[in-house]
Amino acid sequence: EHNRSIEKYFSSIGENASEIGRSKADIKKDFLHKLFYHLGRVPALTTDNDLYTALALTVRDRALRQFVRSTEQFAEKDARGVAYFSAEFLPGPHLGNNLLNLEIMEETRQALAELDLDLDHILEQEVEPGLGNGGLGRLASCYMNSMATLGIPAIGYGIRYEFGIFKQEIREGWQSEATDKWLHYGNPWEVMRPEISYEVKFGGRTEAGTSKEGKYFVEWHPESVIKGTAYDTPILGYQSNGIIMRLWKAEAVESFDFSIYNMGDYYRAVEKKLRSENITKVLYPNDENLSGKELRLKQQYFFVSCSLQDMIHLHLLQGRRLNEFHEKFSVQLNDTHPSIAVAELMRLLLDEHDMEWDDAWHITSHTFAYTNHTLLPEALEKWSISLLGRILPRHLELIYEINSRFLEELREKGLNGEQIARMSLIDDHGEQAVRMAHLATVGSYKVNGVSALHSRLLKTQVLNDFAKLWPEKFTNVTNGVAHRRFLALSNPRLASLITEKIGDQWLTDLTSFRELEKYAGDPAFQQQWRKVKLENKKELCKLLAERAGVEVDPAMLFDVQVKRIHEYKRQHLKVLHIIDLYLRIKDGKGEDIAASAFIFAGKAAPGYFMAKLIIRLITAVADLINNDEEVNRKLKVVFLPNFNVKQAQRVYPAADLSEQISMAGKEASGTGNMKFALNGALTIGTLDGANVEIMEEVGEENFFLFGQTTEEVQETKRKGYRPYEFYEENSNIRRVLDFLVSGALGEGDPELFRPLFNNLVQQDQYQLLKDFRSYCEKKEEVFKLWANESEWDRRSILNVARMGKFSSDRSIRDYCENIWNVEPVRLRD
Ligand code: GPK
């Protein structure tokens, strides 16, 4: 039943702009209103968090208005929509970004100034939602911003973790982890939707039967049922549109019997409630490594089931028939984390909506598209049959059925037994397990990698059999970044300098940066460019002093590597080089070395020993160098703790050199590489992931390329790589490696870094020693160029000018065209 008065008011939200104004006076009035009436604060007792919350609520009203209007317009057009399924989102702080997208930054700043309040101080209060590990989660959030900007009818579905990625602290040089209590002060951005909730079943058994009409059916008698409730956060695009990120929180189902007579049962019921809520308690902190934990599987299934039920509900609510589901929705699977969705949609259609197998399979396999984000074998998800069968017995049956039909198809095509075993959804080596990448590939109508190189390797290696079978299924979408957050918002100095020169159309069309090329050689422009960078570096210096206790001279070359700590990303390659420089200076042979600040940041998975040891190595080298008067005017080393989106926004604008030094073939794309270059850093990098395309765009002459290619890496391995030979034959390498175990580092314990030493000398699976010389030589070129200020600036300007391709707006357009078949809806303002 519709309420006419409400409906009338609703439509006036669109027409009557004064309902929710954008002027300084409106913002000021609403802010005070929120402070007094929403938070109930008297001026004398107002805290910084109250001010932040009041402003956030003021802005959220405006964001929700955009979302409501966009939704109405999408509905009117009956447009095909996208559901982005992701176990991770890393939105970063919302407030500043929303002010930018609503174009009310200045009005807000002034409104607050009239109240003697400082916007920047208030922005600092926000605790960001760390609901992701790194690149994959951040990519999902960049895509949300671009989908909103382009007017794609989209929704992001995920998990409302109560505790996000741990907070990293450095204690005596080691990483230690603290719980991320991001909801402690409340979350003003979300709207809880108690009426939007679904039941999700777990465990138990299935029972097959035949109905009166002679129809075969299966009933699932679960062991437990958990309720998922929606929490919506508006995500704005630039200028007008808004979409939502819908995150599910697990709760006990209401039907729980709490009216229990005896104490024992009451406590049992309470325990059950607590167990239910466990599902969305905490994000698993393993990046590109499977946990294999039961709770993780439950998380994946829980959010996927809620989301699909929600979509079906919406679909039917709009009076549509289920057999056109795939015509109305495309579901993008962000890696295999949500890939159980293939079995779940089948279950919903077959068991809950009485559909026949062939119809259900047609819909399912035309609904999903799968993005692969890594080729690392240890990251390819597998769930053991015994675990899967225990938690999701019905899904295991369905997976078996999908598999037997698929294998039959392969047999008909004449594939041999070996090929068929390789492609099976079930891995028979050791403990039987379901290969989730195979399930996702079979159940999707498109599969994509995240850079040209990665997509090629996906087709020729990891999913080669599938690519041969269904060549047209495979495609590439090179990653991109939200340039509004990572340039307009986080680097306002550079943004205004650029806008002064070429206007502001770049905010919605990054390719217009090309116009900067003609100023690259202009000495006056170069000087302004340099000044911006210097100011940004001064600001980063404050952060480094505050958070890492290291004083850095902003005139130094800021050589930065920030990303998750992983052996394949080779942070230790950079460390080996730093030790080499240190030893050279100690030898009195350091004249040609540019004064450099080597900055690192990134989290290590709590159970990843080598990654943690690499952090310890960085802090040990930092202690040694920063406290040595002979070298510390020339070199500084800093490990900035707790890298997150907020810090990233301060780091990228201040970098001179971007380190993208993974072993070729291992980094699927990288996105930090794009953020650095967009902010004017030059890149030293291997031909890996999107580095290849970055170099293509900016020109080889403006990129410090080193190391082996993917093919060379594979050739080295094939021939039997013996890193010990490099240790023996290259005196530089030997000197640096021996230094690791000399007792000069750490607490004087020569055994501290022995595991690293041994690993490099004996295995070195990421071929650091093989690439070491080439890396060092490239660094000499870097130092030489650094001495030539205007040439460095010219290349920096050219890098920025040629970054147009790497906006996530372009990536989303690619998804629309190649995968989703969705048209942007031009929205009226
Ligand atoms: C890939 F497989 C995974 C994963 O579990 N987590 C993650 O962050 C990253 N990634 C890749 O390592 C990056 O190369 C890539 O740019 C990013 O995903 C986004 O595609």
Residues whose N, C-alpha, C, O or C-beta is under 5 A from the ligand:
A	BS01	GPK	G134 G135 L136 L139 D287 E288 H373 T374 A379 V450 E667 A668 S669 G670 T671
